[in-house]
Amino acid sequence: MQIESKVDSMSRPFLCLLVIVMLASYVLATHALAQGQATHDRIYVVTHVDIIPPKAADGTKLVQQYVVDTRKDPGLVRVEAGSEISRGTHISIVEAWQNQKAFDEHVAAAHTRQFRQQIDPMLGSPYDERLHQSLE
C-alpha cells in the first residue's frame, strides 16, 4: 500500500503539468488559427497621388488630413502616407482594412468622398488606388 501511495503522489504533479501544457497548447493553437483567419480577410490598399507642383502644399495638407480622418474609421488596421524622396509631390497612401466591408464603408464615408473630390483638381495623373490581398 505504501508503494502505491508514493506512485500516486509522484504522478499527480506530472499529470497536472501535462494537463497545463495541453491546455496552453490548445489556447495558443486556437489564437494562431483565429489570427490567420483575420489576416486572410484583410484588404491592403496602395494609392498613388501625384500632385501638380503649384498645389504641392495644399495637396499634401489634404492627404495628411485624410490620414487623420481615416484613423478614426472602424475596421482600419493601419494607414500611412509618405512622399517620394526625389519627388515630394508623388505621395503613396498605404492602408490595411480588416475586411472588404470595412473598406467599402470607408469609401462611402463623407470624409473619404470629400477628400477625393478636393484632391482631384490637384492631380497631375489619375487617382491610382489598387486593392490587394495577402498571399500568406
C-alpha positions in Angstrom: 0.0 0.0 0.0 2.8 2.4 0.8 4.3 1.9 -2.7 1.0 2.7 -4.4 0.5 5.9 -2.5 4.1 7.0 -3.3 3.5 6.4 -7.0 0.2 8.3 -6.9 1.7 11.2 -5.1 4.6 11.3 -7.6 2.4 11.1 -10.6 -0.1 13.8 -9.6 2.3 16.8 -10.2 3.3 15.2 -13.5 -0.4 14.8 -14.6 -1.2 18.4 -13.5 1.8 19.7 -15.5 0.7 17.6 -18.5 -2.8 19.0 -18.4 -1.5 22.6 -18.1 0.8 22.0 -21.1 -2.1 20.6 -23.2 -4.4 23.5 -22.3 -1.7 26.0 -23.1 -1.1 24.3 -26.5 -4.8 24.4 -27.3 -5.1 28.1 -26.4 -2.1 29.0 -28.5 -3.2 27.0 -31.5 -6.7 28.5 -31.3 -5.3 32.0 -31.1 -3.0 31.4 -34.1 -5.9 30.0 -36.1 -8.1 33.0 -35.3 -5.3 35.4 -36.3 -4.7 33.5 -39.5 -8.4 33.8 -40.4 -8.5 37.5 -39.5 -5.5 38.4 -41.7 -6.8 36.3 -44.6 -9.8 38.6 -44.9 -7.7 41.8 -44.8 -7.7 44.2 -47.6 -4.5 46.2 -48.4 -4.8 49.4 -50.4 -2.0 51.2 -52.0 -2.9 54.6 -53.5 -0.6 56.8 -55.6 -1.4 60.5 -55.6 0.6 62.7 -57.9 0.0 66.4 -57.1 0.8 69.1 -59.5 3.7 71.3 -58.2 1.7 74.6 -57.8 -0.7 72.7 -55.5 2.0 70.7 -53.5 1.4 72.3 -50.1 -2.4 72.2 -50.4 -2.4 68.7 -51.7 -0.1 67.5 -49.0 -2.3 69.0 -46.3 -5.3 67.3 -47.8 -3.5 63.9 -47.7 -2.4 64.5 -44.1 -6.0 65.3 -43.1 -7.3 62.3 -44.9 -4.9 60.1 -42.9 -6.1 61.7 -39.6 -9.7 61.2 -40.5 -9.2 57.7 -41.8 -7.6 56.6 -38.5 -11.0 57.2 -36.9 -12.8 54.7 -39.2 -13.9 51.4 -37.8 -12.2 48.4 -39.3 -9.0 50.2 -40.0 -5.8 48.2 -39.2 -3.3 50.8 -40.3 -2.9 53.8 -42.6 0.3 55.6 -43.5 1.2 58.2 -46.2 4.7 59.1 -47.5 6.1 61.1 -50.2 8.8 60.0 -52.7 12.2 61.3 -51.6 13.2 62.5 -55.1 9.7 63.9 -56.0 7.8 65.2 -52.9 4.6 65.7 -54.9 4.4 61.9 -55.5 2.6 60.5 -52.4 1.7 57.0 -51.6 -1.0 56.1 -49.1 -0.9 52.5 -47.7 -3.9 51.2 -45.8 -4.9 47.9 -44.2 -8.5 47.1 -43.5 -9.9 44.2 -41.5 -12.1 43.1 -44.4 -13.8 44.3 -47.6 -16.9 45.5 -45.7 -14.8 47.9 -43.6 -13.0 49.2 -46.7 -16.4 49.7 -48.5 -17.8 51.7 -45.6 -14.6 53.8 -45.5 -15.0 54.6 -49.2 -18.7 55.6 -48.6 -17.7 57.8 -45.6 -18.2 61.6 -46.1 -14.6 62.4 -45.3 -13.3 60.0 -48.0 -15.7 61.3 -50.6 -14.7 64.9 -49.7 -11.0 64.1 -49.9 -11.3 62.5 -53.3 -13.4 65.4 -54.6 -10.9 68.0 -53.3 -7.8 66.3 -54.4 -9.0 65.6 -57.9 -8.3 69.0 -59.4 -4.8 69.0 -57.9 -3.7 65.7 -59.6 -1.2 65.5 -62.4 -2.3 61.9 -63.2 -5.3 59.8 -62.4 -6.0 58.8 -58.8 -4.4 55.4 -58.7 -5.9 53.1 -56.0 -5.1 49.4 -56.0 -6.5 46.8 -53.7 -4.5 43.8 -52.6 -5.0 40.6 -50.5 -2.4 38.7 -48.5 -0.5 35.8 -50.1 0.1 34.3 -46.7 
